[in-house]
Amino acid sequence: MRALLAVVLALSMLLQGCLSGVVGAIDEVVPERRGVPGGLTLACLMDDAFTSMVVEIDHAPNHAPEASTVDLLLERLDEVCSKPNGITVELQETSFEAIDTWTADDVRRVALDTRAAPPQDGDVLRWHILMPAGTYEDESVLGVAVNAADIAIFGDSIDDSENILRRPSAEAIENSVAVHEIGHLLGLVNAVYVSPRDHEDKDHPHHSSNDASVMYWAVESSSLGAIFSGTLPDAFDDDDKADLADLQARDLEATDQLWTP
Ligand SMILES: [Zn+2]
């Protein structure tokens, strides 16, 4: 009996060794957990661990963001996140590998290759925007959030979405798409929490039902020209802000967090 037990023990240890070996192999490819969009919401909203923030924007040649997009991103993040030592943008022209049609996995892989530092970098929280040439696999998608800290914005598709009247203009679309994707990194709407306010669009999960919120689904869709005539929303609405304030105050539970206080 004792010998049998020893064999079972040895086998189970062997099995554990195999399993941890597999985990180790995955760890080598992906050196840190990348999480889901919203997975670093508390890290942005609170300043316990991360007292400053950097938004790294890596763009292809001729795909640099508009100055108005950079200004607006900083303004919107500053409205909701607590970063006493400031929020800054690092712009970097980058030669991405030639990809005409991007998948979410392409974005994840290239984001990992290009980002200058990990999302949790000492006391600095780093979010990361890719602005490559080419389109997303679903060409109607203007921007995408692929994990807790990485998003991509497809400028070629944004240019194509501008109608003849330039209402809205490609610049205005880029402004709104950038804030919309940052909103997904902030966990909007109901991505990592359940709002006490009824403002999630049932037909478009994690989007606002209010077409005056930047989190309205059509903001990241090439069909936006047919839905908005003229001005696009480029700000979070009161319900979005109330969700973020509740999360910040810990009145609302946040799930799937890569960092918690
Ligand atoms: Zn969206």
Boltz pocket constraint, residues with backbone or C-beta under 6 A from the ligand:
constraints:
  - pocket:
      binder: B
      contacts: [[A, 180], [A, 184], [A, 206], [A, 207], [A, 215], [A, 216], [A, 217], [A, 220]]
      max_distance: 6.0
